[in-house]
Structures are given as C-alpha cells and as structure tokens.
C-alpha cells in the first residue's frame, strides 16, 4: 500500500518533530549541533545516502556566495543561483537514478531559494545564524519558510519571551483564562489560529490525523490506474478530481506536521485554509490560501517589485506565476500548469460575474473553479507531458474549452463597459414632442 519512499518520508517527518522538541529544550548555542545531526538524519530517511553529498554541497555553495557577494540589494540573485543548481540536479540525477519528481530533492532546492533570498535581504553577518536557518530541521522537508530575522530573533529570545509572560502573570492577579490567552498571544502569530497554545496544538493534531486517514483511504484505490482505465470522460473526471484532492491531502498532512514542529518553537504557522482551497470562489482565492508562506514570499520579492515596474496587476501576476514555474521545474507540464493558472487568474472572477445565475450562486462558482483547476492540476501531477495529454484527451480537453469561454466572457464584459459599446448598443432615451 505505502511504498519505500513514503515510509522514508514518514520516518523523516516524525524525526523532525522529535528534533524540534530538542531545539525547544536546548539553548541557542547548541542548535547548530542539533540541526546538523537531525537534518542529516531526516535527509537520509527521505532521500537516501547519495543525496547527503548534494545537500552538504548545496549548503556550502550558498554560504560561500552569501559571504563573498558584497552587494545584496538584489536578494533574488540567490533564487537564480539555486534555480541553476536545481536544474543541474534534475537533468543529471534523474537520468542516473530515475527518481520520480514527488520524491527527489527538487523541493529542497525550491525551499533553499526562499531561504537564501530571506537571508540575503536581512543577514546580520553571522554564519551560525544563516546555517541554523538553512539547516533548521523543522521546515527542512516541507516548509513553510518564514522571515529570517523574525525566525532568528524568536530562537535567541525564547527564554526571555516565555519568562516575560510568566513574571507578568504571577503578580497581575489574572485568572487562568487570561493567562492562557496571553501565553497564546506570546507565540509569533505568523498566521491565524486559536489563541490558546494547547488548543492550537490539539487542532493541528486533529487535522494531521484526518489528512493521513484520507490519504491512506484513497491510496488503496490506485487512482492512477483507474484514471487511465476509465471508459468515459465523466468517470475519468471523477478520478481526476479525487487525485487532485489526494495530492493536496498529502501536503496538508506534511504541513500540519511542520506546524506541530513550529508550535514547539513558539511559532504559529498555519500554511493553508482548507475550506477556501477546497471550496474556492475563484482562482485567486486558491493562490492566497494555499501555501500561504510561499504566497507571501512571492508577493514581497516578485509581485510588488513587478507592480512598481509595470504598473499593471495582470502582467505582474502572470510574470509571478511564470517565475514560480521556473523555480519548481523546467518540465513542459509544470510550465503548462503555472502559466495556465497565471493567464486565467487575473480575469477568472470577473468573467464569472457576467452570467446572473453564476454570479448569484456560490455553488456554481465553486464547481466551475474546481473543475477548471482539476483539469490544470493534472499537468502538475502526471509523470510526463505525454501522460498529461492522454488524460486531457480522455476528458475531451474540457478545460481548454472552459478557458476559451472565460476569455470570451471577459472580453465581452470589458467591451460592454467601454463608451463605444454603450453608444452603439444601449437604447437611447425617447424624447416626447412638445405639443
């Protein structure tokens, strides 16, 4: 049921939780040793012995570049550098060992792009801090990646932060409920969550178990085989939607484990909003609530600078999606997914407001968004572009027809709002002749 790669990732995941507890109970001076030992162990469980050399070499090259690159006004240079390393890895290593994209180290390279960009933007000159941030065991495998300066400040001052609340509440005469609330607020609130730390931990644990149960349940169906063996488009579509849901549940499962690690480190890191991702009204709602930390990164380092240059939100959004695609992989199927999302995102919501029965129905908008993103999602989830085309052919390329319809509706809406259209087609007011 579960293959060897998945067993390795599970071992790595729970090793990271144990290591996070050790980081919690040790002082900052010992973190470099804990991170080095346990991140090496996590990498061994997840990727095997061969990848350890790649991990050490990548970390060494990034730190060397950080030291010798004097001008760090353009931190995105580290994104470009790690894209180069990732492409070299994907070209040569996959050909040598034939590892699926789901289980190779391309995800680690992506996380290093974000980490190094954050470090370069606010580095304090301390190599130990940079190493602890890069090699932090809690988010090494799955993220999420948070700001370097806030991350280091929280670690170095965790005893002070905890003592501050304890000392304040000892003499204040506050009740237990108020004390719990203050302790909860003392956590770095990177994302929303219950105020109480204990309740927040229970909430994360419940989500973790639910997503794991769903993954195991769907794993037994062998969705890949059923998709290709389905006789008609409707049955194929049902398996495609389920396959996309299964993939997201895997990442939910991984991110909840990371969230639990971060709780031990005094952070709140809710990296997704399930309801808004699974029942979205438009594509932009998905991108804002899926992998929230990465969305925040792209907004700071790509979207906002592009807005300042282009003065155009649609072009900036499209270019941001394109950069995201290049940071993930150079595969045609990956480019199809991100470019498709980028082209449709700026005007998807506006196009759906033209038809009254869709505009006034939340369910209709959600169904259209789910169907469209599931079609595009197969470009990311399939192993090759040939497999993507085969699935799309079985689905009669319905996503492309939906896209063309959305573009037509958007253009019609835009044209309708122009002055020329109003002059030509709107009824002129009748003027009564004076008697």
ABEGO torsion letter per residue (X at the ends): XBBAAAAAAAAAAAAAAAAAAAAAABBAAAAAAAAAAAAAAAAAAAAEAAAAAAAAAAAAAAAAAAAABABAABAAAAAAAAAAAAAAAAAAAAAAAGBBAAABAAAAAAAAAAAAAAAAAABAGBAAAAAAAAABAAAAAAOBBBBAAAAAAAAAAAAAAAAAAAAAAAAAGBBAAAAAAAAAAABBBABBEBABAAAAAAAAAAAAAAAAAAAAAAAAAGAAAAAAABABAAAAAAAAAAAAAAAAAAAAAAAAAAAAAAAAAGBBBBABBAAAAABBABAAAAAAABGAAAAAAAAAAAAAAAAAAAGBAAAAAAAAAAAAAAAABABAAAAAAAAAAAAAAAAAAAAAAABAAAAABAAAAAAAAAAAAAAAAAAAABABAAAAAAAAAAAGGAAAAAAAAAAAAAAAAAAAABAAAAAAABBBBBBBBBX
